[in-house]
Amino acid sequence: MLSVSPSPHYQSDTSTTRLMCNVLIALVPALIFSVVVFGFSALLLTAVAVISCLFFEFAIDKWLLKNEDISIKDCSAIITGVLLSFNLPNNLPIWMVIIGSLVAIGIAKMSFGGLGCNIFNPALVGRVFLLISFPADMTTWSKVSDYTIDGTSGATPLGLLKESILSGKTISQISLPSVQDLFIGNIGGSLGEISVIALLVGGIYLICTKTISWHIPVSILGTMFLFSGILYLVNPELNANPLFHICSGGAMLGAIFMATDYTTSPMTAKGKLLFGFGIGILTIIIRRFGAYPEGMSFAILIMNALTPLINKMQPHRYGTKKQ
Amino acid sequence: MKTFTIGGVHPKENKLSKGEKITVAPIPERVMIPLSQHVGAPATPTVAVGDTVKVGTKIGESAGFVSACVHSSVSGTVEKIDMFPDLSGIKKQMIVIKTDGQDEWEDSIIKSSDLQKDISGFSPEFIKEKIFAAGIVGMGGATFPMGVKLTPPKDVTIDKLLINGVECEPYLTADHALMLEKAEEICVGIELIKKVLGISTALVGIENNKPDAIAKMQQVAATYQGIEIVPLQVKYPQGSEKHLIQALTGREVPSRQLPASVGVIVCNVASAFAVYEAVIKNKPLIERIVTVTGTGLQKPSNLLTRIGTSFNDLLGSIGGVPEGTDKIISGGPMMGRAIRSIDVPVMKGTSGILCMTEKEAHRQKETNCIRCGRCVDGCPMGLEPYLLYTLSKKAMYAELNDHNVTDCFECGSCSFSCPAHKPLLDYIRLGKPKAIQLLNASK
């Protein structure tokens, strides 16, 4: 007896699990860096976030939704856990991390139907929930022991910038860390966001393995660079230089790992560019004019909400070229 | 290096029979020659049970404008004219001929393989007549009658002839082998087609995973006027007519129109070779090269096979169906058809027979769509397969038309590239005819 089925009789070796594992591999350099800088607490926080994300997804699948197929096998919950922890300060109480995981997996992911059905990036929903609920704990950054630069101890570069804007000081009156320090990660901040170089290594890996396309990261960082560059040219006393913007805060982590989440970003290349453009503009607007020092999370969530609309844009079709 | 611009995927090539010389398959005891091996009306039988035929005897007359005649590929006696299951298991009229072992050819056919390059003695009308008489169809798989293709509507001007030597399907090497061994004949064939169309240049597109074929064809083409060999970047489905046109000329064929509408005609290299044989050797299309391949086969081969030889006989000639074969495909793994039984004949459009083991043929378990967009990136027509899949599933046929489902030519790039292993094309295929019905009803 021969099997019959319609064509194609050939499948590529990619699978959801494999793609998710690629993302995890790409996150390793940033994780190693955070452990080096923050010590054991970084590892503990990440482990707690990952384990609680896995547990909540498993529990909801098994006992609440009574699914026969347990979806944690696809590794996406691990990514949510790692990304959530990367967005948290290293001394956050453990129970808050668990609440964040519950919100990320329970509310942002599973209540919409699990992987592929959620509208908002789960890790970011978890983070923003914690930020709004526990603003003090979420913005208390520990001194980066030996790595502390004078004047930046206990504050993130973007926090300093916001303070200066709010207090009416000019950029030259405050001392912002140099771009080199930002690039390597000699600064305060959330677990996974501090080292540009570690994140870039991961990003290059993702693009080389074709796990993500270049469109979203390049358009986010490019837009941020251009828009903040224009502001900088208009008034360098009130606006930080564009390199500072793309290397500080969650810009790299957001552009490479958060905004590129498949489910919550557009499907077409054109859509991805537009999506990245929106995130870039919104981030700089929030950083410069908003109440929060950092706007990456909000910008991504806002553009997540617009993604179904952006998906209405059809790709360029064969046969529509004017002769 | 040139290629088409929208979408495309890179399946593993697995050209197991690469570099294998063309070998002649044994003549079977019986051949089963279908009267419908082409797009259009089936041919009408011109022989009766009990008649004796020679190799090249016409046994089916072209019935209508879009049709092609059919010839006997063996010498022997007509045993049956009846309905037999074709590749899809649907019964079609076929002529069964029992061979007499003599292999007697029609006297008009020149059997010698001497090359004849001089075509100055043939008028375009004569060449076209020969092409019609030889029953040549597009041998890349679409099987559109060649004579009809070379008769474009009066109101269009053809300025480019494209020759398809792409062979982008994994596993298949039939055209590759032909280009290596019959480059001269192919070039003369191209000259003949050019003469029919009255144009001066032909572009031959060959993917650069066949450097030996590119070199050989370039070397031979240099001795002809106006045959240019164009190496192409490897990308599936470059062998699709529309995509080869875009890769070679930059033109795009509008939705639901023929290549002639942009002044182009595309022929396969095997068709060009068949034209050479029809005109120069007076030989109808009675045999073709078939790649018989699969990881389980001891010796994947390129076999010169008489039309009507059953898959069973052909596989038998190189050691039989390998142990553990779960799926047998007529054609390549991307667009080929899985067959139910191997008692089906090789036809004019059969480019390969592929035996897959259970492990290779196994479809991965379907999981949630993660909206990664790989199907959109891969679609060479610029469609949104994930959306067409859902619309098809929900029977939303009007919306399927809004999203141009009729452009889909079922290349399989979407299903191939899906990391969630969604059967995207299966559902699109189900919805498409309904959408077309709706479209026609509203006209």
Interface residues (C-beta under 8 A of the other chain):
Chain A: L2 S3 V4 S5 P6 S7 P8 H9 Y10 Q11 S12 T14 S15 T16 R18 L19 S71 D74 S76 G114 L115 G116 C117 S213 Y262 T263 P266 M267 T268 A269 K272 Q314 P315 H316 R317 Y318 G319 T320 K321 Q323
Chain B: I6 V9 P11 P170 K242 H243 Q246 R251 E252 V253 P254 S255 V262 T325 D326 K327 I328 I329 P333 M334 M335 G336 R337 A338 I339 R340 S341 I342 L354 M356 E358 A361 R363 Q364 T367 N368 C369 I370 R371 C372 G373 R374 V376 D377 C379 P380 M381 G382 L383 E384 Y386 H403 N404 D407 E410 G412 S415 F416 S417 C418 P419 A420 H421 L425 D426 R429
